[in-house]
Amino acid sequence: MNFKGKRQPVTIPRAAKTLRRTRIQEEKEEQILEAALDVFSASGFRGSTIDQIAEVARMSKPNLLYYFRTKEAMHRALIDRVLYTWLEPLRAFDAEGNPEEEIRSYIRRKLEMARDFPRESRLFANEVLQGAPHIEDELKGPLKELVDEKAEVIRAWTKSGKIAKCDPYHLIFSIWSTTQHYADFDVQVRAVLGQEHSGEGRFEDAARFLEQLFIGGLRPDRSES
């Protein structure tokens, strides 16, 4: 994987569709959700208003409310998408794969998401910082189940001597925090790196460093065997 190319749009199946939407209706929904993502990712749920979202969407408030009756409905739709997208790289973590390659791919996929979907990352971060009032069930349910499953994969690798002993949960948390930093604190990263080093190449630089950090630290010490 590399860090070149244009951002690809997120296309997530809408759950429980009960009405057939026209192309125009779907386009309007996407227009509203794009505006809501801008507003929510900048101001958080509590700091955002329907009027702000309507202004960014360049729609009248009554027209917006025809598609989404509440601020909560827009936020829920976005959160559902973020959770689906955010967990895809972890779902792809393959127990049958080479541990070093699986960890390397996971780091790079997470950095690609930080690069391509910074607003989504900040939306999720804002939600968690506010106590996750809208996604607590998902965090304690599907997210925990997936992390538990992948933690067992990492434990199996350590038991077979493929990687050094480690706490699988804190390994996953550490990869989350280091990769998402490049989305949630992008302004700080670019300011500190300066103009010369703050271009798209910063993601490749980050990937190489994080690979060295995690993969190097997880290589088993053969002298102990």
N, C-alpha and C positions, 0 to 999 in steps of 0.2 A: 504494500500500500504506500501511496505517497500523498503529499499535501497539495497537489496541483489540481486544477479543474474548478468548474463553477459549482456553486451550491445547488444541490438538487432539492426540489420541493418535497415536503413530507406528505405522503399520500397514505392516510390511515383509514381503513374501513370504518364507516360510522356505525355504531352499534344500534341494534334494535330500530332500524328504519321501518316506519309504519306507513309513510306516505311517499309516493313517487314525486321527487322534486324535479322541476324543470332545470335546464342548464342555467337560465338566468337566476333562478332562486339559489342554486348552488354557488354561482359566482358571487352573488350578494352576500351569502353566508361567509364565503372565504374573505371577501372584502372587509366584513365586520370583524372576523376573527383576527385578521392581520392587524387591524387597527387596535383591537383589544390587546393583542400580544404586545404591541408597542407601549400601550399605556400601562398595562399590568406589570410588565417587566421593568418599567421605569419607576412606577409609583407604588407597586404592591397592590393587593386587593383592596385593603382599607383606604388607601390614598387615591383610588381611582373612582371616577364617576361615569355614569352612562353618557352624560353630556360631553365629557372629554373624549370618550370613544366615538361618539357620533361625529364630533368635530374632526377627529383624525380620519375617520372613514368617509368624510365628506358626504354625510347623509343627514337627513332630518332625524330628530329623536323618535317621532312616531314611526317613521319608516324602519329605523333600526329595531324598535320594539316589536314590529311585525314579525321579525325573524327570531329575535331572542327577547323574551319577555322580561328578563331580569339580568342584572349584572352577574349574579351567581351562575346563570345558565351559560353565559359566555365563558366565564372563568372555568366552569366544570368541563366544557368542551375542550378548552385549551389544555387543562391539566390531564385529561384523558389521553390526549395526543402525546403530551410530553412523557407521561409514564410509559406508554407503549413504545415510543421511540427510544427513550433513555435506557430501557431494559434490553433492547435488542442485542447490543454487544455482549451483555452478560449471558443472554440465552445462547449465543453462539459459542460460548466457552465449551469446548469439546473434551470430554473425559478421555476419549480415545486418541486425542492429538498429542503431539510433542509438547510437554509443559512449557518449555522455553518459547516455542513458536506461538502457543496459545496466549501466553502472557504478553508477548510482544504485540500480537495482533490486537489484544484487548486494549492495551495502552494506546495504540495508534487509532483504533476506532473511537475511543473516548476523546482523544485529542481532535480528531476530525469533527466530532460533534461539537466540541468547544469552539472550533473554528467556524463551522457552518451554521450552528444554531445557538448563538450567544444569548439571544432574547429568551429562548425557551429555557436555557440554563438558569438565567436570572429569575424567570418566572417561578421555576421550581424552588430555587434558593429562597426567594421571598416567602413562598408558601411555608417552607420548613422553618424559617426564622420566626414566623408568626405562630408557630406551634402546630403547623400542619392541620388546621381545623377542617379543611375540605378533603384531605386524603389520608387521615389517620387509619381508616379501615384498610386502605390499599397498602399502606406501609406495614401494618401488622399482619396483613394477609398475604396477597400475591407477591409483594416485594420480599417479605421475610422468607416465604417458601422458596423463592428462586435463589436467594442468597444462601439459605440452608443447603439447598441442593448443590450449589457450586462450591460451598465450603467443604462438602464431603468429597468432591472431586480433588480439591487441593489437599485434603487430609490423605487421600489415597496416594497421591503423588509423593507426599512426605514419607508415608509408611513404606513405599516401594523404593525409597532412596533416590527418586528422580529429582527432587528439589530438597533444599535444606528445611529443617523443621521451622515452622512458623505458625502463627495464629491466623487461620484463613480469613476470619472476619476482619481483622485489622489490616490484613493485606488488601482486601477488597476496599475497605474504607480509605486506605492510603492512596490507592489508585484513583478512587473517586475524587478525593480532595486535591491531589496534585494535578490531575488533568482538568477538572472543572475550574480550577483557579484561573486558567487562561481564558475562560469565558466570563466568570463572575467578577474578576479583577483585571479585566483587559486594559482599562485605562491606566491602572497602576503599572501593569507589565510594560506597556508601550512607553510610558513616561520614564521608567527606570532604564529600560534598554536603550532609549534614545532613538533618534530618527534612523541611524545607520543599521540598527539591528531589530527594529520593531515592525518590519514588513512581514509578508507571509512566511518567510523563512524561519520566523521564530517558532513556528509549530514543528518544523522538522528538527530544529535545534533542541526543542523541548523533548521530542520523541527520542532522539538519540541519548539525551541525558537520562531520561526516565527509564529507558531500556537498560542503560548501564547501572542505574541505581537499583532497580528491582531485580532484573535478571542476574546481574552480577551478585547481588546479595543473596539470591536464592539458589545459586549453584552449590550443590553438596560438596562438603569437604571430604575428598576421597581419602585423605590421610587418616580419617577416623574409622574407615571401613576395614 
